[in-house]
């Protein structure tokens, strides 16, 4: 495993990356810090291979931290400010992640890390995402596991997302956008501003609706997402206008 350190002055941002690292077998979280000076010490103490580094911090910017690190330490910048992108590449950063960071985008950055080919070398895929996610429920402080195979489709309901699995509905405290970011793009796709579906469960496309296997609902397929959706599933013969 490659040892990772997260340095960010906002704990919620750290929590997101901690969750993503826990889903990535090739990575091991060695330490976190909200203070960049303490973070630099942790990088040395843990012999970290990779640092997820916020740029805009009070005591010291991430760019300043990067300039003082050993060249062998690989850095992935994480920030909400796109104007730092060019500078980050000038410093030979592995990648530059814009907040809020989605899991698929995080995985694309991880795939660029040098040395991953030495890890799990007996596995065909170096990085394998888990086949489940943990989501917040209506009960404060409670999270539950949702297996991806059990998601037929997800529907926006105000401040919640309704996950449909057969006759069961699970309410998740999230926006549909944030929930979509947690899902692997190869398996799920937005077809409407209020709906995400499991692509491999599509049974029929008729006009501007989609029907899933073993379900009777006609899920709306909006013009915004229709062209990309049809290209994705390679089922244009189903289309009827």
N, C-alpha and C positions, 0 to 999 in steps of 0.2 A: 504493500500500500504506500501511497504518497501522503506524507504528513502535511496537513493544512492548518493555517492560522487565519482567522478572520479579524480584521481591524476595521471597526466602524463605530462612530460615536453615537449611533442610534441602535438601541437594543432590538427593536422590531426587525430592523434590517439584518442583524446578526441571526435572529431566530429563523428567518427565511432561508439563509444560506446553510445554517446548521441542519435544517430539515432536508435540504437538497443533498448535502454531503452524506447524510445518513442513508440516502437512497442510492448512493453511488459506491459500489463495492471497491472500486480502485482507490478511493480516497478515505483518509482517516482524519478526523478533526482532532488536532493536537491542543489547540487553545484558542480563546477569543479575547479581544480587548476593545474597550471603548475609548481608550487613551492611546494615541499613536506611539508615544514614548515607551509606555509599558509594552505595547505590541512589539516594538523592535527588540526588546529584551526577550520576549517570549519566542520570537523567531529564532534567536540564537540558542536559547535554552532547549528548545524542542528540536533543533536542527530541521526546521520546516523546509519542505520542498516547494510548497505553493502557498502564496498569500493572496487572499481575497481582500482587496484594499480600497476603502472608501477614499475619495479624493478631497472632498470639502469637509475638513475637520478644524476645530478651533486651535489646538496647540501646534499642529503641524499639518500641512497638506499631504495627501497621499503621494503626490509627485515628489515632494521633498523626502518622504520616507523611502520611496523607490530609489532615489538617487544615492541613498546611503546604504542600501542593502548589498550584500554579496551578489555578484553577477550570477551565481548558480541558483539563487532563489528566484523562482518563477512567479510573476505577478499578474493577477487579473484584476483590473480596476473595476470598481462598482460605484456608480454615481448617477445622480439625477440631472447632471449638467452636461449636455452634449458638446459644449464648446471645448471640453478638455480632451476630446477624442484624438485629435492630431498630436497633441503633446504626449499622450499616453503611448502612441505608437512610436514616437521619436525616442522614447525611453525603452523600447523593445519589450513592451508589455505583451503577454500572451494574447490577451483580448480585453475588450472594453464593454462592460455590461451596463445598460441603462436601466435604472429603477423605474417602476417595479419590475423585478427580474422574474421571468417565467422559467419553469423547469426545463422545457425544451431548449430555450436559449442558453440556460446554464449548461446543459449537456453539450451543446455545440462548442461552448468555450472550453469545457473540460477535455473534449476530444483533441484540442490543440496542444495540450500539455505534453511537454517532452518527457519521455520515460514511461509513458503508459504502455508502450509495447513490451516493456519488461515485466509488466504486471499481468497476472492471470493469463500467461502466455499459452496455457493449455486450453484456454477458452477461445472459441471462435470470435466472440464479441468481447472486446476489452471492457466496455462499460455496458452494464445491463440494468435498465431501470426496473424497479419493483413493479409487480403486477397489481398493486393496490395503492391507495392514498388514504391519508387521515384527514378528516374534515371536521369543522366545528358544527355543533348541533345547536338546537334552540336553548339547551341548558347551558348556562354560563360556565366556562371552564371545562366543558366536556367535549371530547373528540372521539369519533368512532372510525373504525376501519371500513373502507368501501372497496371491495374487489372490483377491478375494472371489468372483468367478464360479466359482472352482474348489472352493469349499466346499459340499459336499452337507450334511453335518452334523458337529457336534463332540460328542465324548463325554468325560466326566470319567473319568480313570484315576489315582486317587490324587493325587500332586503334579503330574500332567501332564494335558494335554488332547490327545486324539487327533482330528486333523482328517481327515475322510474325503473323498476326492475320487476317484470311480471305484474302482479297485482299490488306489489308493495311500493310505497312512496316514502322516501327519506328526505326530510327537510334539512338543508344545509345553510348555515348562516354565512352567506357569501354573495357577491355579485356574480353574474354569469361570466363576466370577463375574467375575474380572478379564478373562478372554478375552471374555466377553459385553460388557463395557464398551467394548471396542475395536471392536466391530462396529456398523454402522449399524442402528438399530432398525427401519428401514423394510424391511430385507431379511432379517433374521434374528429368530428368536423362540425363547425357552425353552419347551419342551413338557414337561419333566421335570427333576427336580433334577440329573440327569446328562446331559441332552441339549439341544442347541440345533440347530435346523434352518434351512435356507434356505427361506423361505416360498414363493418362486416355483417350488420344485422339488417341492411336495406333489402327489402323484398320487392318493392315496386315504386316506380316514379310515374306519376300521372299528372301532367300539366304542372301546376305549382304546388304539388303535395308529394310527400314521401310516406310510404307505409313500411313498417318494420316487420320482421318475421314474428309470427305469433302475437301480433298486436293489431287492434282495429283502428287506432287513431290515425287520422290523416294529418301529418305534421306539415306545417306550411314551409314552402321552399321559396324564399324571397329572391327577387331579381338581383339583389346585391351579391348573394352567395351562389346563385344558380350555376353560372358558367363554370366557376372554379370547382363546384361540387360535381358537375357532370364530367368534367375532364378528369377529376380525381378517381371516380369509380369506373370510368370507361364504359358507361352504360347508356350512351346516347340513344340507342334504339328504343329505350323505354320512354323517351321524352315525347310528349304529345301536347301540342299547342291547340 
